Amino acid sequence: MQQLLLTCRPGFESDLAAEIQDKSAAIGEFGFVRAKPNDGFVVFEGQDASSADTLLQKLPFADIVFARQWLAVIAHLEQVDPQDRISPIVDALAGQACRSLWMSYPDTNEGKGLSKLTRKLERPLEKALAQHIHPKASANVHMFFESGTNIWVGVTPRKNAAPWAMGFPRLRQPSAAPSRSTLKLEEAWLQLIPEPQRASLLKPFQKAVDLGAAPGGWTWQLVQRGMQVIAIDNGPMDKALMDSGQVTHLREDAFAYKPVRPVDWLVCDMVEKPARVAELMERWLVKGWTRFAIFNLKLPMKRRWLEVSQILERMEAEFEAAGCRYRLRAKQLYHDREEITVFAAPEHY
Ligand SMILES: C[S@@+](CC[C@H](N)C(=O)[O-])C[C@H]1O[C@@H](n2cnc3c(N)ncnc32)[C@H](O)[C@@H]1O
């Protein structure tokens, strides 16, 4: 397949376009990207008929910062008859085997209006495509509804993609959590730590430090996992969270604080210059003050991919110069606005 459709947070199309252009060129696949502001998706047009397949095989999806989901396009159906959307989809798929059927739409106001339609189509499509569904197939058939009459039909590989059709998990705000930011850390764990490793990386009795912790949404997540947390912030922490007995609150400057003993986890959600946060994280990791880290990097207004790639490259170069082997995984999460979230772990994890 020649075209690869990638979804993103609306407003970040040009950043995703720049990123996919860089990453495809780096593996010798050339093409151009169609991207319109606020559409919530972009389309990479490859140089040959198998460009999209090559990208799906060679680019690890987890490494694409601004992409939420992707599909290799089999057919772009335009001006579909609203009375019969099923027949052109079945025709386009022409025997394509799949594990299950996925439907998604752009994360825009118009896109959200399509959720009712996609739900309505679920059963009839499953029935019409029943012979295509094989439990062991390596891809999901994916229908991306740009509108009710404009449908991109394609495939999303099972093993190299986000595990949710829309590209993000639906999370509910826990009523006891002290802030809405709590969902950022919960999503980060689901998006950035592969499922088989999650339980062994997030364990009760681990020690954690939360830099810029108040009022405590991230600390709350760590406490839920049974960890002991040192919360650094000049601001007040949520009282009920402090009553858990698992949190020590220190009113200190996060940039000056040093842990007495190394910890398992460092998390950091400060509104600060990204380069400054990156340096702070480097220090903690290079000095071995923490094993794992999750932190936010605020994005600039423009050329966000350029800034992100430079910061991540600089961090990697610092680790290498210090003889440390860390793997960085960065994503713009659903709960991230003008920021991305980064997970750092020793390379063998
Ligand atoms: C976005 S809030 C953190 C929200 C928190 N993650 C939550 O879920 O509730 C950023 C926090 O960083 C703190 N902060 C900013 N600069 C700091 C510094 N140099 N040292 C300690 N805390 C700092 C602020 O006081 C603020 O409470």
The ligand as an SDF file (V2000), in Angstrom:
LIG
                    3D

 27 29  0  0  0  0  0  0  0  0999 V2000
    1.1150   21.2820   36.8810 C   0  0  0  0  0  0  0  0  0  0  0  0
    1.3910   21.3920   38.5670 S   0  0  0  0  0  0  0  0  0  0  0  0
    1.5690   19.7320   39.0370 C   0  0  0  0  0  0  0  0  0  0  0  0
    0.2790   19.0070   39.1610 C   0  0  0  0  0  0  0  0  0  0  0  0
    0.4690   17.6330   39.7840 C   0  0  0  0  0  0  0  0  0  0  0  0
    1.2380   16.7510   38.9150 N   0  0  0  0  0  0  0  0  0  0  0  0
   -0.8680   16.9930   40.0360 C   0  0  0  0  0  0  0  0  0  0  0  0
   -1.2050   15.9980   39.3710 O   0  0  0  0  0  0  0  0  0  0  0  0
   -1.5880   17.4440   40.9270 O   0  0  0  0  0  0  0  0  0  0  0  0
    3.0280   21.9900   38.6800 C   0  0  0  0  0  0  0  0  0  0  0  0
    3.5420   22.1380   40.0930 C   0  0  0  0  0  0  0  0  0  0  0  0
    4.9420   22.3500   40.0030 O   0  0  0  0  0  0  0  0  0  0  0  0
    5.3240   23.1580   41.1080 C   0  0  0  0  0  0  0  0  0  0  0  0
    6.6270   23.7220   40.8130 N   0  0  0  0  0  0  0  0  0  0  0  0
    6.9980   24.5340   39.8170 C   0  0  0  0  0  0  0  0  0  0  0  0
    8.3220   24.8440   39.9150 N   0  0  0  0  0  0  0  0  0  0  0  0
    8.7840   24.1720   40.9990 C   0  0  0  0  0  0  0  0  0  0  0  0
   10.0670   24.0600   41.6120 C   0  0  0  0  0  0  0  0  0  0  0  0
   11.1310   24.6900   41.1050 N   0  0  0  0  0  0  0  0  0  0  0  0
   10.1840   23.2980   42.7030 N   0  0  0  0  0  0  0  0  0  0  0  0
    9.1140   22.6300   43.2250 C   0  0  0  0  0  0  0  0  0  0  0  0
    7.8960   22.6970   42.6730 N   0  0  0  0  0  0  0  0  0  0  0  0
    7.7170   23.4620   41.5870 C   0  0  0  0  0  0  0  0  0  0  0  0
    4.1920   24.1640   41.2190 C   0  0  0  0  0  0  0  0  0  0  0  0
    4.1360   24.6950   42.5240 O   0  0  0  0  0  0  0  0  0  0  0  0
    2.9570   23.3190   40.8520 C   0  0  0  0  0  0  0  0  0  0  0  0
    2.3200   22.8630   42.0280 O   0  0  0  0  0  0  0  0  0  0  0  0
  1  2  1  0
  2  3  1  0
  2 10  1  0
  3  4  1  0
  4  5  1  0
  5  6  1  0
  5  7  1  0
  7  8  2  0
  7  9  1  0
 10 11  1  0
 11 12  1  0
 11 26  1  0
 12 13  1  0
 13 14  1  0
 13 24  1  0
 14 15  1  0
 14 23  1  0
 15 16  2  0
 16 17  1  0
 17 18  1  0
 17 23  2  0
 18 19  1  0
 18 20  2  0
 20 21  1  0
 21 22  2  0
 22 23  1  0
 24 25  1  0
 24 26  1  0
 26 27  1  0
M  CHG  2   2   1   9  -1
M  END
$$$$
